[in-house]
Amino acid sequence: MTQFPSSHGELMLGGVRLSILAARAGQTPFYAYSRSALRQRIIELRQTLPTKIKLHYAMKANPMPALVGLMAHLVDGMDVASAGEMKVALDAGMAPHDISFAGPGKRDTELRQAVAAGVLVNIESFREVDVLAQASQALGLPARAAVRVNPDFELKSSGMKMGGGGKPFGVDVEQVPTLLANMGRAGLQFEGFHIYPGSQSLSAPAIGEALEHAYALAVRLAAHAPGTVRLLNLGGGLGVPYFPGDKPLDLTRVADTLERLVQRAHADLPQASLALELGRYLVAEAGIYVARVIDRKQSRGQVYLVVDGGLHHNLAATGNFGQVLRKNYPVAIGTRMDATPSQVTSVVGPSCTPLDVLADRMLLPEAQVGDLVVVFQSGAYGASASPHLFLAHPACLELLV
Ligand SMILES: *Cc1c(COP(=O)(O)O)cnc(C)c1O
């Protein structure tokens, strides 16, 4: 399940051998993200999806400033989830016009910052309408706003449900016509809709169905809008394979659905751009997490490799970031790529908790102290989504290679 080649028995990333990357980092553990893999993913998407579909990057998947700087040249828009992320996007050179701000708890100061920056706010409550109107008046600047709709359906077979039923995200579709009227009265600059039904789906039919529903919902709501729909952000939810048996998403089927929607939009929403907002699909597979073996132990017949990294840097890979059943991410001994997997091995982190497991009884080549363990699929929800302070271990480094 790895796209990275190996040479002389070592994994290569960005044309550099793993041991050399470690020397360049000057420490383990570290994350390494491949520029070429990041570029390649976007090229594939552009080749497969209708050209009219805009690609947005949801920065919370990986907010490393250098990576965001690269993405700023590759995508059409960026979605930020806080004023802190908004700063990273602006610093990276993303045009304010192409930045949108979503999140269930936007503070007054953050909304004001968005108006000052000229960033589009995805409105998620009635309160946000009032705060934006006040900020707009105080600053003498337009408040660009779209409505984040909490839809009355959800993305089936998705890892994390973000819509349907009672949710803190967005405004219930039933309440949206009233909200739109308030936005009109408040003089906000209406730009469109944002509908995000879920995340981490590997099922093209399920994604297709959610996209169709989201589109139909937006067309229905557009009749109540205080202005022209210029942007319809359809979310995304495109997943990546993490576990044995996971099949990569069939992107061509998603493309077929989007092609139909683009055609229908000519008539229904002639001024609107259709956008997908993707996080992990753009970055997860381009990143690895690397930790060094600091001890090798046997306990009652079970082999343990104790490494210097773990849940404090890569919570998701240890199964503690929302997974229901713990399963192993793909893991390799990156300094023994030519060796035959011969030993059932558990790779554990240095933290004093049984939750700190990077690989649970996996068949791996025999490894020794000093070897480098690689966790693949680590480019999303890694460094920034982990409890770095837990147990006061050293911080990890991130490299863009
Ligand atoms: C988290 C999030 C995303 C990205 O989700 P992925 O599963 O990483 O693609 C997109 N949009 C919004 C509003 C989000 O909150």
The ligand as a MOL file (V3000), in Angstrom:
LIG
                    3D

  0  0  0     0  0            999 V3000
M  V30 BEGIN CTAB
M  V30 COUNTS 15 15 0 0 0
M  V30 BEGIN ATOM
M  V30 1 C -12.6340 18.2640 8.1410 0
M  V30 2 C -13.3280 18.9550 7.0750 0
M  V30 3 C -12.9960 18.6800 5.7480 0
M  V30 4 C -11.9660 17.6650 5.3320 0
M  V30 5 O -12.3000 16.3520 5.6330 0
M  V30 6 P -11.4010 15.1930 5.0450 0
M  V30 7 O -11.9940 13.9420 5.5500 0
M  V30 8 O -10.0160 15.4010 5.5590 0
M  V30 9 O -11.4320 15.3010 3.5670 0
M  V30 10 C -13.6500 19.3860 4.7670 0
M  V30 11 N -14.5700 20.3180 5.0800 0
M  V30 12 C -14.9050 20.6010 6.3490 0
M  V30 13 C -15.9290 21.6230 6.6190 0
M  V30 14 C -14.3130 19.9320 7.3910 0
M  V30 15 O -14.6520 20.2020 8.6350 0
M  V30 END ATOM
M  V30 BEGIN BOND
M  V30 1 1 1 2
M  V30 2 1 2 3
M  V30 3 2 2 14
M  V30 4 1 3 4
M  V30 5 2 3 10
M  V30 6 1 4 5
M  V30 7 1 5 6
M  V30 8 2 6 7
M  V30 9 1 6 8
M  V30 10 1 6 9
M  V30 11 1 10 11
M  V30 12 2 11 12
M  V30 13 1 12 13
M  V30 14 1 12 14
M  V30 15 1 14 15
M  V30 END BOND
M  V30 END CTAB
M  END
